[in-house]
Amino acid sequence: MTSASLKLACGLLAVFAVVLPIQVRADAVGHEEISVKAPFAMPPIKVPVFPKRDFPITDYGARKDGEADNTEPIRKAIAACHDAGGGRVVIPAGEWRTGKIHFQNNVNLHLDKGATLTFSGNPEDYLPAVQSSWEGFECFNYSPLIYAFECENVALTGEGTLEAGMSIWKTWFSRPQPHLEALKKLYTMTSTNVPVERRQMAEGENHLRPQFIQFNRCHNVLVEGLSIRNSPFWTIHLYLSESIVVRGLNISAHGHNNDGIDPEMTRNLLIENCRFDQGDDAVAIKAGSNHDGWRLNTPSENIVIRNCTVVEGHQLVAIGSEVSAGIRNVYIHDCRFDNPKSRPQNLLFIKTNIRRGGFVENIHMENIEAGEVRCSVLGIETDVLYQWKTLVPTIEERLTKISGIHVRNVKVAETGLAPFRILGDKRAPVKDVVLDNITVGRAHIEKNHYENTENVRETNIKIGELLPDDKERQQSKTK
């Protein structure tokens, strides 16, 4: 073969190497890449496609007599599915009781229509402790009811219902002194860089409630179609994970801290077509607390939330106050509040404090509708510490940089405070806020309230009626 012929042959091989698709065995887990539109560069999200291979839990001894504990049959079905290379672990129609469920790679836990999987409310069923976190601080705590740690290609799907038994968890909603002492201990261990494996919190009367569902350090995750009822703590916690789609969920949880979905230090996420009925925020985006957020240094980024409905919830979307690793590139659009009696606090609430550091940047919200809002369309506060303010001292002070906040095309019937309320820190003013084409039927006290801001631009803002104070507001409600 001549030199020219050899070069031509190599060139043809290179072309074919680019255009030929990668073949995936029919019995192996494949992937679907989902492209998502956003006002920033949004990488395609890769979710698993499972082989047509089912592992019904009844094949492993599960019984639906209402009394049987099916923890072990479900564990066996998951192990068999994983060992076979992947597929679906199927929960058939009926009512099934279980304790903790731990995922393995390449498993889709699928609930058939009419299936209800009810989780034990006994904390002892969620031991031994697993690596988790509590409000941004890493620790070993009670296992989340459904837990995936360092897994890839995992899914929760189907038309069934996941339900948390709350008999004991609900008695832990209050914060008695032993619980507060546990929080102080965890804060001190985190601030002094005690290794995570030594932060053992599932003991005594610490009462740190676990999340219902946690994907911890996972890749390629799908959660789709299910109804979820009740939760000991946050409902779905997406922690240090990547490439996730959450769609078509119906979540109802009205206990303490019952956010719907909490992405934390997570990237490349799509949340769509979900219904939220929450005791706290619908979606709360986080990025670790203080030293742990700085240590892990993994921003929450590239997150799209679209076409969702909120029945009840404090906020449509909250950002923070756990922001220490940074949050950027968030796009919220075409969502609405669907309950005329619901009065959320804010549509978008960004919160931080002087202990957090980190950043919040390039946040977009548009095409949102709501009725009466207790506070504002947009709220930004930089001194939100809740119980931590007096519970523990400030060990290290770091300010949060907040910039590039965009809110457009919003319709709200009424706000209880100024529709736009920004309380920045004079040492780190909130910068570059765009408010455009926003209609508020009536507002209270003032049209806007800005402290320590730079370059806030309002265009096409319409406020039908402005009531000067709360007294006039109360009088108007009696008419």
N, C-alpha and C positions, 0 to 999 in steps of 0.2 A: 504494500500500500504506500502510495506517495505521501509526502508530507502534507500536501494540500488536501488529499482525500481523508487523511487522518483527522485534520482539523475540521473538515466538514462533518465527518461522522461524530466527533465529540460534540460539535455544536448541536446536531440533531438530537443527540442523547440529552443534552442539557435542556433543550426545548421541551422534549417529552417529559422530563423529570418535573417541570413546572406545571404542565397542563394536565397530566394524568391525575385523577383523584386518588386519594389514599383509601384503599379498601379496608373496611372494618368487618370482621367476621360477624355473621348473623347472630351468633350466640355470645357476642361480647358487647360491653357497654359502648355506645357511640355518643355523639354530641350534636346538638343543634346550636347554631350560632344565631343570636337574636340581635339585630341592629336597632338602636334606640335613638330617636331624634332628641337633640338637646342643644342649648346655646353654648356648648363647649364640646371639645373633642371627647366623645363617649365611645370607649372601646366596645366591640361586640361582646355580648354576654354569652358564655358557653354553658348550656345546661345538659344534663345527661338524658340520653335516650336508652331505655333498658331493653335487653333481650326479652322475647316473649316466653318467659319462664316464670311460673307461679309457685309459691310456697305457702299454701293455706295453713294458717296456724292450727287448724283442726287436725292436720296430719301429724302434729307434734304434741297432741294431747290436750289442746285447749278446749274448755267447756264454757258454755254460756248459760249456766244455771243461776247466775246472779250471785253465787257465793264463791265459786272457784277462783283461785288466784292464778292468773294465766301468765305471770311474769316469766316463768321458766319455759313454757311452750313458745312464747314469742321470742325469747332469747335463742332457743334452738332453731327456730325458723330463720331468724336473721343470720345465724352462723352458717346454716346450710346454704342459704342464698348467696352469702359472701363466698363460701368455699366453692360453689358451682360457677363463680365468675360473674354473678349478678342476676337481678330479676326483681320480681315483686313478692314481698311478704304480704299476704292478703288477709285482711280482717273481714270475714263474711258478715252479712246482715245479722243483727241481734245485739244484745247487750253483753259486753265482756269486761271483766274486772282485771286490773293489772297494777303492778308497782312500776318501778323505773324501767325505761326502755333505752338501751344504748345501741347506737348505730354502728355498723361496720361499712367499709367501702362497698360501693356498687349495689346499694340496697335501696329499693323504693318501698316504703311502708305505705300500703294502699288500703283505704277503708272503703268497702263497697257501700252502695246506697243502702241506708237503713242500719248501718253498723254504728254502734256507740261504744267507744273505748273509754271506760271510766277509771281514773287513776286513784289509788289509795290516798287518803288524807293523813296517813300516819307517817310522821317524819322518819321513823326508824326504817321504813321501807326504802329510804333514799340514802342509805349509808352502805358502804363506806364513802367518805367525802371524796369529791372529785375536784380537779382544777377548774375554777370558775372565777367569778368576780362579783363584787357588791358595790354598786354605784361608782364604778370606775376603778376600784381597788382590787387587784388580783388576790385570790386566796383559795384555800380548799374549803368547800362548803357542801351542804347537802346537794346531792345530784339533782340537776334539773329533771323534771318528770320525763322528758324526752331529751336525750343528750347525744351529741355527735362531737367527738374530739379528734382533730387531725384526720378527718375523713375527706374523701373525694367521691364525687358522683353519688350523691344521696338525695332522696326525695321523700316528701310527705304528700300524698295525693289521695284523691277520691271524693266521694259525695257523702261520707260519713261524718261523725261528730267525735271530737276529742273533748273530754270533760274532766276537770280537776275536782276531786273530792276535797272539800274545804273544812272538814270537821275540826281539825286542829290548826291548820294554817290561818284561819280567820281569827283565831284567838291570839295570833302573833302580830296582828296589824298594829296594835298599840306599841308605843316605844317606852317600856318601863326602864328603870334604872339599870338592871343587868344588861339589857340590850344596848343602852347608850354607852355603858362601860366597854362592851365588845367593840362598838364602833370606834371609841377612843383608842383601844388597843390596836385595831387594824390600821387606823390612820397613822399611829406612831410607828408601827412596823413598816408600813409602806414608805413613810418619810425618812426612815433610817436604813432603807434598802435591805431589810431582813429578807432572805430568800423566800420565794412564794411557797415552797413546800413546808416551810415552818409556820406559815400563817394558817393555822388550823382553827376554823371558826365553827364547825358543826359539832359543838359540844356545850354542855351545861345549859344555861338559860340565855345564850347568845341570841338565838332566835332570828338568824339571818335567813329569811325565806328564799327558796330557790326560784329560778325562772321556770315557767311551764316548759318552753322549748328553747334549747340553746344549741346553735351551731357554732362551735368554738374551733377556730383555726381550720376551717373547711374550705374546699374549692368545688365549684360546680354543683350548685344546690338548687332544687326546685321544690317549692311549697305551693300547692294548688288545690283549690276546690273545696276545702274542708270547712266545717263549722267548728269553732272553738268556744268552749264555755268555761268561764271561771279561770282564775290563775292565782297561785300563791303570791306572785310578785310580777315582774314584767312578763308579758305573754310570749312574745317571740323575740329572742335575743340573738342577733347576728353579730358575732364577736370575732374580730380579727380574721374575717372570712372574705372570700372573693368569688365573683361571678355567680350571682344569685338572682333568681326570679321568684317573686311572691305574687300570686295572682288569684283572684276569685275567692278570697277567704271571707267568711262571715264570723267576725270575732265579737264576743260579748263577755266582758269581764269588768265588774264594778267594785272590786276590792281596792285596798290601799296600794298605790303605786302600779295600778293595772294599766300601764301603757299597752297599746296594741302591738307595735313593732318597734324595737330598739336596735338600729344598726349602730355598732360601736367599733371604730377603727376598721371599718369594712369598706370595700371598694367594688365598683362595677355592679350596681344593684338596681333592679327594676321592681317597683311595687305598683300594681295596677288592678283596677276593678275590684277593690276590696271594700267591705262594709265594716265600719268600726262603731262599736257601742261600748265606750270605755269609762272607767272610773278615773282615768288620768288622760294623758295625751294619746291621740290616735297614732302618730309616729313621732318618736323622739330620737334625734340623731345625736350621737355622742362620740367621744374620742379619748376616753381614759381620764383619770383624775390625777393631777399633780405629778408626783415623781413617777408613778407607773405610766402615765401617758407620755412623759418625757423619755422614760427608759424604752418603752416599746416603739415610740416614734413612728407610728403608722396612721396617717390621716384617714378619716372617713372622706371618701371622694367618689365622684361619678355616680351620683344617686338620682334616679328619676322616680317621681311619685305622680301617678296620673289616673284620672277617671275613677277616683275613690269617693265614697259617700260616708259622711260621719253622722251618726244618729245622736251620740253623746260623746263628749270629750273636752278636756280642758283646752287643748290646742289642736288645730289641724296638724301642724308640724311645730315641734319644739326643737331648738338646736341648743344643746348644752344641758345643764351647766358643765358637764364633763367634756371639755374641749381641749385638753392639754396637748394632744397630739395633732390637733388642727382639723378643721372641716372645710371642704371646698367643693365646688362644682356640684350644686344641688339644684334640681329643676322640679318644681311642683306645679302641676297645671291641670285644669279641667276637673276640679273637685268641688264638692258642694256639701253643705249641711242640710240634712233631709228631715229635720224635726223642728217644726215651728216653736215648740216649747223648749228646745235646747238653747242654752246660752253659753257658748264657749267663752273662754277668757280672751284669747287672741286667735287670729288666723295663723300668723307666723310670729313665734316668740323666740328671740335669741337671748340667751342668758349666760352670764359668766360671773367671775369674781376675781379678786386680786391674787388668789392662790393658784389659778389655773394656767396662765400663760396660753400658749398655742395661738390659733388664729381662726377666724371665720371669714371666708371670702368667696365671692362669685356665687351668690345665692339668688335664684330666680323663682318668682311665684307669679302666676298669671291665670286668668280665666277661672275665677273663684266666686262662688255665690254663697251667701249666708244671710240669716235673719238677724236677730239681735245678738250682739257680742258684748259681753260684760266689760271688756277693757278696750282693745284696739284692733285695727286691721293688722298693723305692724307694731310689735313691742320689742324694744331692745333695752336690756338692763345689764349693768356691769357690777352690781353688788348683790348678787343673789347667792346666799349661803345657807338658807333654811336652818335646820337644827345645828349645822356645823359651826355657825357663827360664834356661838358662846360655848359650844361643846369642847372645842380643841383650839389651840393657838395657831396663828399663822407662822409656819416654820420657814417658808421661803415665799417671797412675794414676786410674782411675775404677772404682767398685764397681758391681756388678750387683744390682738390687733383685729379689728372688725372693719371690713371694707367691701365695696362692690355688692350692695344689696339692691335688688331690682323687684319692684312690685307693680304689676300692670293688670288692667282689665278686671277689676274687682267690683262687685256689687254687694252692699251690706245694708240691711234695713236700718240698723241702729248700733251705735257704739256707746258704751257706758262712760268712757273717758275720751280723750282726744283720739281721733282715728289713727294718728301716727305719733308714737310716743317713744323717744329715743333718749336714754339717760346714759351718756358716755362717761368715760373717765377723762379728766382734763389732761392727764399725762399720756393718754392714748385715745384721742378723739375718734368717734365713729366717722368713717370717711366714705364718700361717693355712694350716696343712696339715691335711687331713682324711683319716684312715685308717679305713675302715669295712668290716666283714664280710670279713676276710681270714684265711684258714686256711693255716698252714704246718705240714707234718708234723713237721719237725725243723729246729732252727736251731742255730747255733754261737756261742759266746762270750757273747752277751747278747741280750735280747729287742728292744732298740732302742739306738741310740746317737745322741744329739742334742747338738750343740754350737752355741751362739749361735742359738737359735731362739726364736720367740714364738708362742704359741697353736697348739701341735700337739695335735690331738684324736684319740685312739684309742677306737674303739667296736667291740665284738664282734670282738676279735682273738683267734684261737685258735692256740696253738703247742703241738703235741703233745709234743715232747721238746726240751729245751735241753741241748746239750753244752757244757761250760764252756770248752774250749780245743781247739786244733788237734791236740794229742797224742791226746786222747780221740777226736777225729774220725778220725784215721788208724787207731787201734786198732779203732774200730767198723767201718771198711771192710774189715778183714781177717777179720772174723767170718763 
